Structure formats: C-alpha cells, structure tokens
Amino acid sequence: MTFYSCFDSQGKVIARCQTDQEIEVLKRMGRPIVEVRAMKKEEAIVCSLTGSPSDFNLDY
C-alpha cells in the first residue's frame, strides 16, 4: 500500500493521502497542493498504525 505526502509551496506537509482520488478531492476543496511524493515504507507505517491517512486531513 502506498501513502502520499502533499506539500504546499513552502514545502510544509499539508496532507497525507492513500489514493489519487483523495488528493484530487483536496485540490478541489482548495488546498494549495504544489507537490505530491510517495512516502517511504518506514514513513507509511506511521499512517497504518495511527489509522487512516485521511485522519491527518483536518478538512475532510
């Protein structure tokens, strides 16, 4: 399973997503996503341990 980190223009993480569809929803909601990067396996483990990556997205 691949998780993605979404960054704004200043390089700050603004969301973590699991699918391209989640990323598109955030863009349509007006989130300033400038860059999307696949997370490394060791980073993605944190998402799977803490719940859904959408839990990180406070706007969802």
PDB file of N, CA, C and O in Angstrom, chain B, residues numbered from 101:
ATOM      1  N   MET B 101       0.844  -1.171   0.000  1.00  0.00           N
ATOM      2  CA  MET B 101       0.000   0.000   0.000  1.00  0.00           C
ATOM      3  C   MET B 101       0.896   1.244   0.000  1.00  0.00           C
ATOM      4  O   MET B 101       1.859   1.329   0.762  1.00  0.00           O
ATOM      5  N   THR B 102       0.568   2.190  -0.854  1.00  0.00           N
ATOM      6  CA  THR B 102       1.360   3.406  -0.970  1.00  0.00           C
ATOM      7  C   THR B 102       0.612   4.580  -0.354  1.00  0.00           C
ATOM      8  O   THR B 102      -0.571   4.784  -0.628  1.00  0.00           O
ATOM      9  N   PHE B 103       1.298   5.341   0.468  1.00  0.00           N
ATOM     10  CA  PHE B 103       0.746   6.562   1.027  1.00  0.00           C
ATOM     11  C   PHE B 103       1.504   7.738   0.428  1.00  0.00           C
ATOM     12  O   PHE B 103       2.665   7.608   0.040  1.00  0.00           O
ATOM     13  N   TYR B 104       0.841   8.882   0.357  1.00  0.00           N
ATOM     14  CA  TYR B 104       1.442  10.065  -0.262  1.00  0.00           C
ATOM     15  C   TYR B 104       1.428  11.238   0.706  1.00  0.00           C
ATOM     16  O   TYR B 104       0.486  11.405   1.480  1.00  0.00           O
ATOM     17  N   SER B 105       2.472  12.044   0.658  1.00  0.00           N
ATOM     18  CA  SER B 105       2.522  13.301   1.398  1.00  0.00           C
ATOM     19  C   SER B 105       2.303  14.430   0.397  1.00  0.00           C
ATOM     20  O   SER B 105       2.901  14.448  -0.679  1.00  0.00           O
ATOM     21  N   CYS B 106       1.440  15.367   0.764  1.00  0.00           N
ATOM     22  CA  CYS B 106       1.143  16.518  -0.084  1.00  0.00           C
ATOM     23  C   CYS B 106       1.758  17.757   0.555  1.00  0.00           C
ATOM     24  O   CYS B 106       1.598  17.990   1.753  1.00  0.00           O
ATOM     25  N   PHE B 107       2.460  18.545  -0.246  1.00  0.00           N
ATOM     26  CA  PHE B 107       3.184  19.702   0.260  1.00  0.00           C
ATOM     27  C   PHE B 107       2.652  20.993  -0.343  1.00  0.00           C
ATOM     28  O   PHE B 107       2.148  21.008  -1.466  1.00  0.00           O
ATOM     29  N   ASP B 108       2.771  22.084   0.425  1.00  0.00           N
ATOM     30  CA  ASP B 108       2.400  23.403  -0.093  1.00  0.00           C
ATOM     31  C   ASP B 108       3.620  24.052  -0.733  1.00  0.00           C
ATOM     32  O   ASP B 108       4.668  23.418  -0.852  1.00  0.00           O
ATOM     33  N   SER B 109       3.493  25.304  -1.145  1.00  0.00           N
ATOM     34  CA  SER B 109       4.584  25.984  -1.852  1.00  0.00           C
ATOM     35  C   SER B 109       5.797  26.260  -0.981  1.00  0.00           C
ATOM     36  O   SER B 109       6.876  26.537  -1.505  1.00  0.00           O
ATOM     37  N   GLN B 110       5.645  26.191   0.343  1.00  0.00           N
ATOM     38  CA  GLN B 110       6.777  26.397   1.240  1.00  0.00           C
ATOM     39  C   GLN B 110       7.398  25.078   1.705  1.00  0.00           C
ATOM     40  O   GLN B 110       8.300  25.077   2.543  1.00  0.00           O
ATOM     41  N   GLY B 111       6.919  23.964   1.165  1.00  0.00           N
ATOM     42  CA  GLY B 111       7.493  22.665   1.493  1.00  0.00           C
ATOM     43  C   GLY B 111       6.942  22.031   2.755  1.00  0.00           C
ATOM     44  O   GLY B 111       7.495  21.040   3.233  1.00  0.00           O
ATOM     45  N   LYS B 112       5.866  22.577   3.308  1.00  0.00           N
ATOM     46  CA  LYS B 112       5.257  22.003   4.513  1.00  0.00           C
ATOM     47  C   LYS B 112       4.240  20.939   4.123  1.00  0.00           C
ATOM     48  O   LYS B 112       3.508  21.085   3.144  1.00  0.00           O
ATOM     49  N   VAL B 113       4.209  19.857   4.917  1.00  0.00           N
ATOM     50  CA  VAL B 113       3.220  18.805   4.691  1.00  0.00           C
ATOM     51  C   VAL B 113       1.856  19.354   5.076  1.00  0.00           C
ATOM     52  O   VAL B 113       1.656  19.832   6.192  1.00  0.00           O
ATOM     53  N   ILE B 114       0.913  19.279   4.131  1.00  0.00           N
ATOM     54  CA  ILE B 114      -0.430  19.770   4.442  1.00  0.00           C
ATOM     55  C   ILE B 114      -1.456  18.645   4.451  1.00  0.00           C
ATOM     56  O   ILE B 114      -2.584  18.840   4.904  1.00  0.00           O
ATOM     57  N   ALA B 115      -1.073  17.456   3.951  1.00  0.00           N
ATOM     58  CA  ALA B 115      -1.987  16.321   3.957  1.00  0.00           C
ATOM     59  C   ALA B 115      -1.211  15.042   3.704  1.00  0.00           C
ATOM     60  O   ALA B 115      -0.128  15.054   3.121  1.00  0.00           O
ATOM     61  N   ARG B 116      -1.791  13.941   4.157  1.00  0.00           N
ATOM     62  CA  ARG B 116      -1.287  12.615   3.821  1.00  0.00           C
ATOM     63  C   ARG B 116      -2.470  11.855   3.260  1.00  0.00           C
ATOM     64  O   ARG B 116      -3.544  11.822   3.861  1.00  0.00           O
ATOM     65  N   CYS B 117      -2.267  11.246   2.108  1.00  0.00           N
ATOM     66  CA  CYS B 117      -3.362  10.580   1.404  1.00  0.00           C
ATOM     67  C   CYS B 117      -2.943   9.176   1.001  1.00  0.00           C
ATOM     68  O   CYS B 117      -1.757   8.851   0.945  1.00  0.00           O
ATOM     69  N   GLN B 118      -3.953   8.349   0.719  1.00  0.00           N
ATOM     70  CA  GLN B 118      -3.684   6.989   0.292  1.00  0.00           C
ATOM     71  C   GLN B 118      -3.956   6.793  -1.187  1.00  0.00           C
ATOM     72  O   GLN B 118      -3.378   5.893  -1.797  1.00  0.00           O
ATOM     73  N   THR B 119      -4.815   7.603  -1.781  1.00  0.00           N
ATOM     74  CA  THR B 119      -5.161   7.416  -3.192  1.00  0.00           C
ATOM     75  C   THR B 119      -5.081   8.734  -3.963  1.00  0.00           C
ATOM     76  O   THR B 119      -5.096   9.818  -3.378  1.00  0.00           O
ATOM     77  N   ASP B 120      -4.996   8.615  -5.271  1.00  0.00           N
ATOM     78  CA  ASP B 120      -5.013   9.793  -6.138  1.00  0.00           C
ATOM     79  C   ASP B 120      -6.345  10.530  -6.007  1.00  0.00           C
ATOM     80  O   ASP B 120      -6.399  11.756  -6.108  1.00  0.00           O
ATOM     81  N   GLN B 121      -7.416   9.771  -5.782  1.00  0.00           N
ATOM     82  CA  GLN B 121      -8.735  10.383  -5.644  1.00  0.00           C
ATOM     83  C   GLN B 121      -8.793  11.296  -4.421  1.00  0.00           C
ATOM     84  O   GLN B 121      -9.391  12.370  -4.486  1.00  0.00           O
ATOM     85  N   GLU B 122      -8.182  10.887  -3.308  1.00  0.00           N
ATOM     86  CA  GLU B 122      -8.149  11.735  -2.112  1.00  0.00           C
ATOM     87  C   GLU B 122      -7.398  13.028  -2.393  1.00  0.00           C
ATOM     88  O   GLU B 122      -7.801  14.097  -1.935  1.00  0.00           O
ATOM     89  N   ILE B 123      -6.313  12.932  -3.141  1.00  0.00           N
ATOM     90  CA  ILE B 123      -5.523  14.114  -3.490  1.00  0.00           C
ATOM     91  C   ILE B 123      -6.361  15.058  -4.344  1.00  0.00           C
ATOM     92  O   ILE B 123      -6.349  16.269  -4.124  1.00  0.00           O
ATOM     93  N   GLU B 124      -7.086  14.513  -5.316  1.00  0.00           N
ATOM     94  CA  GLU B 124      -7.935  15.337  -6.186  1.00  0.00           C
ATOM     95  C   GLU B 124      -9.048  16.020  -5.399  1.00  0.00           C
ATOM     96  O   GLU B 124      -9.381  17.172  -5.679  1.00  0.00           O
ATOM     97  N   VAL B 125      -9.625  15.335  -4.428  1.00  0.00           N
ATOM     98  CA  VAL B 125     -10.670  15.931  -3.587  1.00  0.00           C
ATOM     99  C   VAL B 125     -10.108  17.125  -2.832  1.00  0.00           C
ATOM    100  O   VAL B 125     -10.744  18.177  -2.765  1.00  0.00           O
ATOM    101  N   LEU B 126      -8.918  16.967  -2.266  1.00  0.00           N
ATOM    102  CA  LEU B 126      -8.300  18.071  -1.525  1.00  0.00           C
ATOM    103  C   LEU B 126      -8.021  19.262  -2.440  1.00  0.00           C
ATOM    104  O   LEU B 126      -8.209  20.411  -2.041  1.00  0.00           O
ATOM    105  N   LYS B 127      -7.575  18.991  -3.657  1.00  0.00           N
ATOM    106  CA  LYS B 127      -7.322  20.079  -4.610  1.00  0.00           C
ATOM    107  C   LYS B 127      -8.619  20.816  -4.930  1.00  0.00           C
ATOM    108  O   LYS B 127      -8.645  22.046  -4.984  1.00  0.00           O
ATOM    109  N   ARG B 128      -9.703  20.049  -5.144  1.00  0.00           N
ATOM    110  CA  ARG B 128     -11.000  20.677  -5.437  1.00  0.00           C
ATOM    111  C   ARG B 128     -11.513  21.474  -4.240  1.00  0.00           C
ATOM    112  O   ARG B 128     -12.253  22.443  -4.411  1.00  0.00           O
ATOM    113  N   MET B 129     -11.121  21.069  -3.025  1.00  0.00           N
ATOM    114  CA  MET B 129     -11.520  21.796  -1.820  1.00  0.00           C
ATOM    115  C   MET B 129     -10.706  23.081  -1.645  1.00  0.00           C
ATOM    116  O   MET B 129     -10.986  23.889  -0.760  1.00  0.00           O
ATOM    117  N   GLY B 130      -9.695  23.257  -2.504  1.00  0.00           N
ATOM    118  CA  GLY B 130      -8.901  24.479  -2.448  1.00  0.00           C
ATOM    119  C   GLY B 130      -7.604  24.371  -1.679  1.00  0.00           C
ATOM    120  O   GLY B 130      -6.945  25.384  -1.444  1.00  0.00           O
ATOM    121  N   ARG B 131      -7.214  23.156  -1.277  1.00  0.00           N
ATOM    122  CA  ARG B 131      -5.941  23.003  -0.578  1.00  0.00           C
ATOM    123  C   ARG B 131      -4.808  23.327  -1.549  1.00  0.00           C
ATOM    124  O   ARG B 131      -4.832  22.859  -2.688  1.00  0.00           O
ATOM    125  N   PRO B 132      -3.826  24.107  -1.136  1.00  0.00           N
ATOM    126  CA  PRO B 132      -2.745  24.550  -2.040  1.00  0.00           C
ATOM    127  C   PRO B 132      -1.669  23.487  -2.239  1.00  0.00           C
ATOM    128  O   PRO B 132      -0.515  23.694  -1.863  1.00  0.00           O
ATOM    129  N   ILE B 133      -2.037  22.359  -2.825  1.00  0.00           N
ATOM    130  CA  ILE B 133      -1.089  21.263  -3.030  1.00  0.00           C
ATOM    131  C   ILE B 133      -0.214  21.584  -4.234  1.00  0.00           C
ATOM    132  O   ILE B 133      -0.703  21.728  -5.355  1.00  0.00           O
ATOM    133  N   VAL B 134       1.087  21.693  -3.983  1.00  0.00           N
ATOM    134  CA  VAL B 134       2.053  22.012  -5.033  1.00  0.00           C
ATOM    135  C   VAL B 134       2.833  20.768  -5.441  1.00  0.00           C
ATOM    136  O   VAL B 134       3.189  20.609  -6.608  1.00  0.00           O
ATOM    137  N   GLU B 135       3.098  19.885  -4.477  1.00  0.00           N
ATOM    138  CA  GLU B 135       3.904  18.696  -4.756  1.00  0.00           C
ATOM    139  C   GLU B 135       3.320  17.506  -4.005  1.00  0.00           C
ATOM    140  O   GLU B 135       2.843  17.644  -2.878  1.00  0.00           O
ATOM    141  N   VAL B 136       3.362  16.340  -4.637  1.00  0.00           N
ATOM    142  CA  VAL B 136       2.920  15.093  -4.027  1.00  0.00           C
ATOM    143  C   VAL B 136       4.065  14.094  -4.140  1.00  0.00           C
ATOM    144  O   VAL B 136       4.604  13.878  -5.226  1.00  0.00           O
ATOM    145  N   ARG B 137       4.432  13.486  -3.014  1.00  0.00           N
ATOM    146  CA  ARG B 137       5.518  12.498  -3.008  1.00  0.00           C
ATOM    147  C   ARG B 137       5.045  11.224  -2.326  1.00  0.00           C
ATOM    148  O   ARG B 137       4.358  11.270  -1.306  1.00  0.00           O
ATOM    149  N   ALA B 138       5.418  10.093  -2.896  1.00  0.00           N
ATOM    150  CA  ALA B 138       5.130   8.810  -2.251  1.00  0.00           C
ATOM    151  C   ALA B 138       5.976   8.716  -0.988  1.00  0.00           C
ATOM    152  O   ALA B 138       7.151   9.083  -0.983  1.00  0.00           O
ATOM    153  N   MET B 139       5.366   8.224   0.070  1.00  0.00           N
ATOM    154  CA  MET B 139       6.084   8.084   1.335  1.00  0.00           C
ATOM    155  C   MET B 139       6.952   6.824   1.295  1.00  0.00           C
ATOM    156  O   MET B 139       6.628   5.851   0.615  1.00  0.00           O
ATOM    157  N   LYS B 140       8.054   6.864   2.034  1.00  0.00           N
ATOM    158  CA  LYS B 140       8.894   5.684   2.189  1.00  0.00           C
ATOM    159  C   LYS B 140       8.142   4.687   3.070  1.00  0.00           C
ATOM    160  O   LYS B 140       7.243   5.066   3.820  1.00  0.00           O
ATOM    161  N   LYS B 141       8.516   3.414   2.973  1.00  0.00           N
ATOM    162  CA  LYS B 141       7.824   2.392   3.763  1.00  0.00           C
ATOM    163  C   LYS B 141       7.839   2.714   5.249  1.00  0.00           C
ATOM    164  O   LYS B 141       6.830   2.543   5.933  1.00  0.00           O
ATOM    165  N   GLU B 142       8.976   3.178   5.752  1.00  0.00           N
ATOM    166  CA  GLU B 142       9.062   3.459   7.191  1.00  0.00           C
ATOM    167  C   GLU B 142       8.184   4.645   7.598  1.00  0.00           C
ATOM    168  O   GLU B 142       7.732   4.710   8.742  1.00  0.00           O
ATOM    169  N   GLU B 143       7.937   5.576   6.686  1.00  0.00           N
ATOM    170  CA  GLU B 143       7.031   6.693   6.969  1.00  0.00           C
ATOM    171  C   GLU B 143       5.582   6.224   6.914  1.00  0.00           C
ATOM    172  O   GLU B 143       4.762   6.644   7.730  1.00  0.00           O
ATOM    173  N   ALA B 144       5.266   5.362   5.960  1.00  0.00           N
ATOM    174  CA  ALA B 144       3.899   4.897   5.774  1.00  0.00           C
ATOM    175  C   ALA B 144       3.427   4.033   6.934  1.00  0.00           C
ATOM    176  O   ALA B 144       2.227   3.962   7.197  1.00  0.00           O
ATOM    177  N   ILE B 145       4.341   3.380   7.627  1.00  0.00           N
ATOM    178  CA  ILE B 145       3.974   2.557   8.775  1.00  0.00           C
ATOM    179  C   ILE B 145       3.272   3.397   9.826  1.00  0.00           C
ATOM    180  O   ILE B 145       2.334   2.930  10.472  1.00  0.00           O
ATOM    181  N   VAL B 146       3.717   4.621  10.001  1.00  0.00           N
ATOM    182  CA  VAL B 146       3.090   5.513  10.976  1.00  0.00           C
ATOM    183  C   VAL B 146       1.629   5.728  10.624  1.00  0.00           C
ATOM    184  O   VAL B 146       0.779   5.718  11.514  1.00  0.00           O
ATOM    185  N   CYS B 147       1.314   5.922   9.352  1.00  0.00           N
ATOM    186  CA  CYS B 147      -0.076   6.104   8.917  1.00  0.00           C
ATOM    187  C   CYS B 147      -0.905   4.873   9.232  1.00  0.00           C
ATOM    188  O   CYS B 147      -2.025   4.985   9.730  1.00  0.00           O
ATOM    189  N   SER B 148      -0.353   3.688   8.942  1.00  0.00           N
ATOM    190  CA  SER B 148      -1.141   2.482   9.164  1.00  0.00           C
ATOM    191  C   SER B 148      -1.324   2.198  10.646  1.00  0.00           C
ATOM    192  O   SER B 148      -2.309   1.564  11.026  1.00  0.00           O
ATOM    193  N   LEU B 149      -0.413   2.646  11.489  1.00  0.00           N
ATOM    194  CA  LEU B 149      -0.548   2.433  12.932  1.00  0.00           C
ATOM    195  C   LEU B 149      -1.500   3.429  13.577  1.00  0.00           C
ATOM    196  O   LEU B 149      -2.152   3.108  14.570  1.00  0.00           O
ATOM    197  N   THR B 150      -1.585   4.627  13.028  1.00  0.00           N
ATOM    198  CA  THR B 150      -2.405   5.672  13.641  1.00  0.00           C
ATOM    199  C   THR B 150      -3.802   5.757  13.041  1.00  0.00           C
ATOM    200  O   THR B 150      -4.610   6.574  13.483  1.00  0.00           O
ATOM    201  N   GLY B 151      -4.096   4.946  12.063  1.00  0.00           N
ATOM    202  CA  GLY B 151      -5.414   4.975  11.443  1.00  0.00           C
ATOM    203  C   GLY B 151      -5.322   5.380   9.996  1.00  0.00           C
ATOM    204  O   GLY B 151      -4.267   5.269   9.372  1.00  0.00           O
ATOM    205  N   SER B 152      -6.413   5.842   9.474  1.00  0.00           N
ATOM    206  CA  SER B 152      -6.487   6.230   8.076  1.00  0.00           C
ATOM    207  C   SER B 152      -5.662   7.480   7.813  1.00  0.00           C
ATOM    208  O   SER B 152      -5.611   8.369   8.664  1.00  0.00           O
ATOM    209  N   PRO B 153      -5.009   7.571   6.642  1.00  0.00           N
ATOM    210  CA  PRO B 153      -4.277   8.786   6.340  1.00  0.00           C
ATOM    211  C   PRO B 153      -5.193   9.999   6.266  1.00  0.00           C
ATOM    212  O   PRO B 153      -4.746  11.128   6.470  1.00  0.00           O
ATOM    213  N   SER B 154      -6.477   9.775   5.976  1.00  0.00           N
ATOM    214  CA  SER B 154      -7.401  10.910   5.922  1.00  0.00           C
ATOM    215  C   SER B 154      -7.637  11.504   7.304  1.00  0.00           C
ATOM    216  O   SER B 154      -8.117  12.632   7.411  1.00  0.00           O
ATOM    217  N   ASP B 155      -7.308  10.764   8.373  1.00  0.00           N
ATOM    218  CA  ASP B 155      -7.416  11.325   9.736  1.00  0.00           C
ATOM    219  C   ASP B 155      -6.521  12.543   9.882  1.00  0.00           C
ATOM    220  O   ASP B 155      -6.805  13.442  10.673  1.00  0.00           O
ATOM    221  N   PHE B 156      -5.425  12.567   9.106  1.00  0.00           N
ATOM    222  CA  PHE B 156      -4.483  13.673   9.174  1.00  0.00           C
ATOM    223  C   PHE B 156      -5.063  14.938   8.531  1.00  0.00           C
ATOM    224  O   PHE B 156      -4.687  16.052   8.896  1.00  0.00           O
ATOM    225  N   ASN B 157      -5.975  14.761   7.578  1.00  0.00           N
ATOM    226  CA  ASN B 157      -6.560  15.873   6.839  1.00  0.00           C
ATOM    227  C   ASN B 157      -7.717  16.455   7.645  1.00  0.00           C
ATOM    228  O   ASN B 157      -8.814  15.895   7.644  1.00  0.00           O
ATOM    229  N   LEU B 158      -7.488  17.549   8.317  1.00  0.00           N
ATOM    230  CA  LEU B 158      -8.494  18.140   9.186  1.00  0.00           C
ATOM    231  C   LEU B 158      -9.696  18.674   8.408  1.00  0.00           C
ATOM    232  O   LEU B 158     -10.769  18.844   8.987  1.00  0.00           O
ATOM    233  N   ASP B 159      -9.541  18.941   7.112  1.00  0.00           N
ATOM    234  CA  ASP B 159     -10.622  19.483   6.300  1.00  0.00           C
ATOM    235  C   ASP B 159     -11.575  18.413   5.801  1.00  0.00           C
ATOM    236  O   ASP B 159     -12.659  18.740   5.318  1.00  0.00           O
ATOM    237  N   TYR B 160     -11.207  17.156   5.902  1.00  0.00           N
ATOM    238  CA  TYR B 160     -12.032  16.059   5.365  1.00  0.00           C
ATOM    239  C   TYR B 160     -13.309  15.935   6.122  1.00  0.00           C
ATOM    240  O   TYR B 160     -14.128  15.070   5.814  1.00  0.00           O
TER     241      TYR B 160
END
